[in-house]
């Protein structure tokens, strides 16, 4: 539009100038110089006006481009904000509400005690399952509800057979209230559970054996690990207790004394199988076989004293330890660590010390063979 006006104005300007110079342009109805001057002025006005509009239109185009650029920048900023919010939400979904739970499981021969803490709210439910590895009918299942960040249960396993018992503690999604389920991490939901913990332990009711005179006991099972034999004899002649495996081979001479006897001996069980005690005696005797660590024990630094054969369990921290040992008897004085490492092997009275190194914290068995009073100190 403004381009046409500009062309018309320029044409009029040329005509007006010619008419002004000649004095007239009869063919274009310009009769004199005065009219030509008017045409020139009017045409000049159109030229100037249309040029201003054209220039203004260009300037408007720049403004339009600037507005478009600004709009694009705003759109990009909005998109970036949306993307940042989306990423933040994904991070929150990914990082928020990971299930935290810690529990302590204490095993005894008659019950299992579970005590745990969690970051879940009240009414969240943990499941437990206790099962015997070799006896499918030995199974107990149940739930533990969270209250004030704690869940706990005492499970009776007195009727379970001896052997390996497995326990699993889980947090199943399908068992939770709806408001609890909503807080589970999406990855945990896809896995079908949010928390799972498994442990196993060996259940052993003490084996009780007794008799009088020479005899071989019925077979009894021992699991790989260790066994402590607590034995007594009332007689005046030899008392010999030999432990034999399924082939009839003697794997450990547990006791070889004369007369009355009362003491404990330690055996490292190489494999889970059946064993028998082959007894030589002239009086009544009894034996109790244990395969569990005592619930209560001493920890280093400690001094323990006793008389005769014994087995003591001590909780020893990692590091270098000083042992001081003494004995006031007349015959052998022998101490083994965990059934194999020899700490002392002397005859008669003894007093001495040694240095031993322990790589890790743990419970260790000290088996003592003595006929008098003895003392064991760990510093």
C-alpha positions as semicolon CSV with decimal commas, in nm:
position;residue;x (nm);y (nm);z (nm)
1;X;0,000;0,000;0,000
2;X;0,258;0,256;0,107
3;X;0,487;0,152;-0,182
4;X;0,217;0,251;-0,441
5;X;0,167;0,589;-0,272
6;X;0,540;0,645;-0,288
7;X;0,551;0,570;-0,663
8;X;0,255;0,800;-0,732
9;X;0,417;1,073;-0,527
10;X;0,748;1,042;-0,715
11;X;0,568;1,055;-1,055
12;X;0,373;1,364;-0,945
13;X;0,692;1,523;-0,821
14;X;0,858;1,478;-1,161
15;X;0,550;1,613;-1,346
16;X;0,521;1,912;-1,115
17;X;0,888;2,004;-1,161
18;X;0,856;1,981;-1,544
19;X;0,538;2,190;-1,543
20;X;0,705;2,450;-1,321
21;X;1,001;2,474;-1,559
22;X;0,794;2,490;-1,885
23;X;0,520;2,698;-1,736
24;X;0,248;2,450;-1,840
25;X;0,158;2,088;-1,934
26;X;-0,168;2,114;-2,126
27;X;-0,179;1,730;-2,184
28;X;-0,192;1,674;-1,808
29;X;-0,427;1,967;-1,745
30;X;-0,158;2,185;-1,584
31;X;-0,228;2,528;-1,744
32;X;0,042;2,735;-1,578
33;X;0,351;2,744;-1,360
34;X;0,148;2,809;-1,045
35;X;-0,047;2,481;-1,076
36;X;0,278;2,295;-1,150
37;X;0,423;2,427;-0,824
38;X;0,113;2,303;-0,634
39;X;0,150;1,958;-0,795
40;X;0,517;1,953;-0,696
41;X;0,442;2,043;-0,335
42;X;0,157;1,790;-0,304
43;X;0,367;1,513;-0,464
44;X;0,658;1,593;-0,235
45;X;0,421;1,560;0,063
46;X;0,310;1,213;-0,055
47;X;0,670;1,107;-0,110
48;X;0,773;1,218;0,236
49;X;0,465;1,072;0,403
50;X;0,485;0,735;0,231
51;X;0,860;0,714;0,308
52;X;0,791;0,777;0,675
53;X;0,529;0,502;0,674
54;X;0,761;0,266;0,493
55;X;1,037;0,344;0,740
56;X;0,793;0,303;1,027
57;X;0,680;-0,030;0,888
58;X;1,042;-0,153;0,882
59;X;1,089;-0,028;1,229
60;X;0,773;-0,215;1,331
61;X;0,910;-0,530;1,172
62;X;1,217;-0,503;1,392
63;X;0,997;-0,457;1,694
64;X;0,794;-0,756;1,585
65;X;1,110;-0,960;1,551
66;X;1,219;-0,841;1,894
67;X;0,881;-0,941;2,035
68;X;0,906;-1,280;1,870
69;X;1,258;-1,332;2,011
70;X;1,138;-1,228;2,355
71;X;0,842;-1,463;2,327
72;X;1,072;-1,744;2,227
73;X;1,295;-1,669;2,525
74;X;0,997;-1,670;2,761
75;X;0,876;-1,996;2,607
76;X;1,223;-2,149;2,650
77;X;1,237;-2,025;3,010
78;X;0,894;-2,171;3,083
79;X;1,003;-2,498;2,919
80;X;1,324;-2,499;3,122
81;X;1,125;-2,438;3,441
82;X;0,889;-2,722;3,353
83;X;1,185;-2,948;3,277
84;X;1,355;-2,849;3,603
85;X;1,036;-2,913;3,799
86;X;0,993;-3,248;3,623
87;X;1,354;-3,344;3,701
88;X;1,308;-3,234;4,062
89;X;0,992;-3,442;4,092
90;X;1,169;-3,743;3,943
91;X;1,456;-3,696;4,188
92;X;1,209;-3,672;4,473
93;X;1,039;-3,992;4,359
94;X;1,375;-4,157;4,320
95;X;1,527;-4,041;4,649
96;X;1,234;-3,996;4,885
97;X;1,110;-4,258;5,123
98;X;1,364;-4,530;5,074
99;X;1,269;-4,782;5,335
100;X;1,506;-4,785;5,630
101;X;1,495;-5,076;5,872
102;X;1,739;-5,237;6,110
103;X;1,663;-5,535;6,324
104;X;1,832;-5,758;6,576
105;X;1,742;-6,125;6,568
106;X;1,836;-6,327;6,875
107;X;1,818;-6,705;6,850
108;X;1,786;-6,954;7,132
109;X;1,690;-7,318;7,125
110;X;1,332;-7,236;7,223
111;X;1,248;-6,896;7,073
112;X;1,342;-6,623;6,829
113;X;1,334;-6,260;6,939
114;X;1,302;-5,989;6,671
115;X;1,346;-5,622;6,759
116;X;1,372;-5,360;6,486
117;X;1,356;-4,989;6,406
118;X;1,228;-4,822;6,089
119;X;1,151;-4,482;5,937
120;X;0,799;-4,595;5,843
121;X;0,490;-4,455;6,010
122;X;0,268;-4,641;6,253
123;X;0,055;-4,923;6,108
124;X;0,316;-5,026;5,852
125;X;0,345;-5,405;5,862
126;X;0,654;-5,627;5,854
127;X;0,610;-5,999;5,783
128;X;0,818;-6,282;5,926
129;X;0,850;-6,645;5,826
130;X;1,041;-6,907;6,026
131;X;1,101;-7,245;5,867
132;X;1,307;-7,557;5,923
133;X;1,532;-7,633;5,627
134;X;1,470;-8,010;5,645
135;X;1,122;-8,030;5,799
136;X;0,848;-7,866;5,593
137;X;0,596;-7,892;5,877
138;X;0,814;-7,673;6,103
139;X;0,685;-7,332;5,986
140;X;0,564;-7,021;6,169
141;X;0,438;-6,707;5,993
142;X;0,313;-6,378;6,127
143;X;0,316;-5,999;6,112
144;X;0,469;-5,717;6,316
145;X;0,304;-5,374;6,316
146;X;0,516;-5,061;6,345
147;X;0,450;-4,842;6,647
148;X;0,659;-4,533;6,721
149;X;0,921;-4,651;6,472
150;X;0,965;-4,994;6,637
151;X;0,851;-5,346;6,547
152;X;0,911;-5,662;6,752
153;X;0,800;-6,021;6,805
154;X;0,889;-6,328;7,013
155;X;0,842;-6,653;6,818
156;X;0,815;-6,987;6,995
157;X;1,013;-7,264;6,822
158;X;1,026;-7,512;7,109
159;X;0,846;-7,772;6,895
160;X;1,084;-7,735;6,601
161;X;1,320;-8,021;6,522
162;X;1,691;-7,973;6,581
163;X;1,886;-7,851;6,280
164;X;1,907;-7,549;6,050
165;X;1,635;-7,289;6,095
166;X;1,584;-7,003;5,848
167;X;1,405;-6,676;5,920
168;X;1,298;-6,406;5,676
169;X;1,173;-6,058;5,761
170;X;1,006;-5,867;5,475
171;X;0,803;-5,555;5,407
172;X;0,540;-5,664;5,155
173;X;0,362;-5,397;4,953
174;X;0,029;-5,575;4,935
175;X;0,006;-5,585;5,313
176;X;0,038;-5,211;5,374
177;X;-0,231;-4,947;5,429
178;X;-0,290;-4,731;5,121
179;X;-0,125;-4,418;5,264
180;X;0,188;-4,620;5,343
181;X;0,198;-4,774;4,995
182;X;0,188;-4,432;4,829
183;X;0,520;-4,339;4,986
184;X;0,712;-4,635;4,852
185;X;0,978;-4,560;4,593
186;X;0,864;-4,655;4,242
187;X;1,158;-4,889;4,186
188;X;1,071;-5,068;4,508
189;X;0,712;-5,104;4,395
190;X;0,823;-5,264;4,069
191;X;1,033;-5,513;4,264
192;X;0,725;-5,623;4,456
193;X;0,873;-5,564;4,801
194;X;1,047;-5,280;4,977
195;X;1,262;-5,464;5,231
196;X;1,385;-5,817;5,293
197;X;1,628;-5,970;5,541
198;X;1,730;-6,336;5,582
199;X;1,922;-6,521;5,853
200;X;1,980;-6,883;5,950
201;X;2,088;-7,050;6,272
202;X;2,128;-7,399;6,411
203;X;1,881;-7,515;6,674
204;X;2,014;-7,768;6,918
205;X;1,851;-7,890;7,232
206;X;2,129;-8,025;7,454
207;X;2,185;-8,397;7,403
208;X;2,161;-8,585;7,733
209;X;2,340;-8,925;7,764
210;X;2,390;-9,141;8,070
211;X;2,473;-9,495;8,178
212;X;2,678;-9,711;8,407
213;X;2,992;-9,908;8,328
214;X;3,119;-9,984;7,980
215;X;2,879;-9,906;7,698
216;X;2,841;-9,748;7,356
217;X;2,565;-9,491;7,325
218;X;2,302;-9,469;7,054
219;X;2,395;-9,253;6,757
220;X;2,331;-8,879;6,795
221;X;2,366;-8,603;6,533
222;X;2,628;-8,330;6,544
223;X;2,635;-8,035;6,305
224;X;2,956;-7,907;6,152
225;X;3,114;-7,650;6,382
226;X;3,190;-7,731;6,742
227;X;3,058;-7,935;7,033
228;X;3,119;-7,908;7,406
229;X;3,098;-8,230;7,611
230;X;3,025;-8,186;7,981
231;X;3,092;-8,523;8,149
232;X;3,081;-8,675;8,498
233;X;3,192;-9,011;8,637
234;X;3,151;-9,170;8,978
235;X;3,393;-9,460;9,013
236;X;3,741;-9,558;9,122
237;X;3,887;-9,703;8,802
238;X;3,950;-9,584;8,446
239;X;3,702;-9,350;8,286
240;X;3,754;-9,321;7,910
241;X;3,519;-9,143;7,667
242;X;3,600;-9,185;7,297
243;X;3,396;-9,007;7,028
244;X;3,350;-9,220;6,715
245;X;3,209;-9,131;6,373
246;X;2,972;-9,327;6,148
247;X;3,253;-9,558;6,035
248;X;3,343;-9,651;6,391
249;X;3,672;-9,459;6,382
250;X;3,774;-9,268;6,694
251;X;3,782;-8,897;6,605
252;X;3,848;-8,758;6,953
253;X;3,956;-8,899;7,291
254;X;3,748;-8,676;7,508
255;X;3,840;-8,806;7,854
256;X;4,104;-9,045;7,986
257;X;4,112;-9,028;8,365
258;X;4,114;-9,251;8,670
259;X;3,848;-9,232;8,939
260;X;3,582;-8,966;8,974
261;X;3,571;-8,699;8,709
262;X;3,383;-8,381;8,627
263;X;3,476;-8,147;8,345
264;X;3,421;-8,012;7,994
265;X;3,602;-8,089;7,670
266;X;3,588;-7,925;7,324
267;X;3,557;-8,089;6,982
268;X;3,579;-7,925;6,637
269;X;3,311;-8,108;6,438
270;X;3,444;-8,157;6,082
271;X;3,113;-8,251;5,918
272;X;2,746;-8,292;5,999
273;X;2,683;-8,659;6,067
274;X;2,601;-8,909;6,343
275;X;2,843;-8,994;6,623
276;X;2,855;-9,227;6,925
277;X;3,029;-9,219;7,261
278;X;3,224;-9,533;7,346
279;X;3,252;-9,533;7,726
280;X;3,483;-9,729;7,956
281;X;3,383;-9,688;8,322
282;X;3,336;-9,874;8,649
283;X;3,063;-9,648;8,784
284;X;2,774;-9,432;8,673
285;X;2,838;-9,154;8,424
286;X;2,651;-8,888;8,229
287;X;2,725;-8,654;7,939
288;X;2,563;-8,337;7,807
289;X;2,647;-8,230;7,452
290;X;2,612;-7,862;7,360
291;X;2,655;-7,694;7,021
292;X;2,557;-7,337;7,107
293;X;2,757;-7,043;7,236
294;X;2,643;-6,936;7,585
295;X;2,415;-6,633;7,591
296;X;2,627;-6,475;7,864
297;X;3,006;-6,461;7,844
298;X;3,304;-6,253;7,946
299;X;3,483;-6,007;7,719
300;X;3,843;-5,891;7,723
301;X;4,024;-5,756;7,920
302;X;3,937;-6,033;8,162
303;X;4,071;-6,282;8,416
304;X;3,905;-6,622;8,447
305;X;3,992;-6,885;8,707
306;X;3,891;-7,250;8,738
307;X;3,984;-7,601;8,840
308;X;4,023;-7,906;8,617
309;X;3,906;-7,951;8,259
310;X;3,685;-7,670;8,128
311;X;3,571;-7,481;7,820
312;X;3,514;-7,106;7,837
313;X;3,390;-6,868;7,569
314;X;3,534;-6,515;7,567
315;X;3,448;-6,223;7,341
316;X;3,780;-6,085;7,217
317;X;3,825;-5,754;7,033
318;X;4,051;-5,732;6,728
319;X;4,416;-5,649;6,790
320;X;4,723;-5,772;6,974
321;X;4,649;-5,930;7,312
322;X;4,871;-6,032;7,601
323;X;4,793;-6,368;7,765
324;X;4,905;-6,456;8,119
325;X;4,857;-6,824;8,216
326;X;4,915;-7,015;8,539
327;X;4,854;-7,367;8,677
328;X;4,908;-7,527;9,021
329;X;4,848;-7,896;8,935
330;X;5,084;-8,190;8,894
331;X;4,993;-8,318;8,549
332;X;4,931;-8,182;8,201
333;X;4,831;-7,819;8,161
334;X;4,709;-7,757;7,804
335;X;4,505;-7,472;7,657
336;X;4,378;-7,469;7,299
337;X;4,218;-7,171;7,124
338;X;3,915;-7,273;6,915
339;X;4,017;-7,638;6,935
340;X;4,337;-7,601;6,732
341;X;4,573;-7,317;6,824
342;X;4,795;-7,422;7,115
343;X;4,853;-7,155;7,379
344;X;5,035;-7,371;7,637
345;X;5,137;-7,736;7,683
346;X;5,323;-7,799;8,008
347;X;5,334;-8,050;8,293
348;X;5,291;-7,952;8,656
349;X;5,299;-7,601;8,790
350;X;5,324;-7,327;8,532
351;X;5,330;-6,949;8,503
352;X;5,396;-6,764;8,179
353;X;5,273;-6,519;7,918
354;X;5,248;-6,480;7,542
355;X;5,124;-6,240;7,272
356;X;4,844;-6,336;7,035
357;X;4,694;-6,136;6,749
358;X;4,323;-6,135;6,654
359;X;4,224;-6,009;6,310
360;X;3,856;-5,945;6,391
361;X;3,622;-5,902;6,683
362;X;3,462;-6,232;6,777
363;X;3,377;-6,502;7,026
364;X;3,652;-6,757;7,087
365;X;3,652;-7,091;7,271
366;X;3,933;-7,173;7,516
367;X;3,953;-7,541;7,610
368;X;4,157;-7,613;7,924
369;X;4,305;-7,947;8,028
370;X;4,426;-7,935;8,389
371;X;4,428;-8,132;8,713
372;X;4,461;-7,832;8,944
373;X;4,372;-7,465;8,968
374;X;4,438;-7,247;8,666
375;X;4,413;-6,880;8,570
376;X;4,371;-6,720;8,229
377;X;4,417;-6,342;8,187
378;X;4,372;-6,148;7,862
379;X;4,493;-5,788;7,850
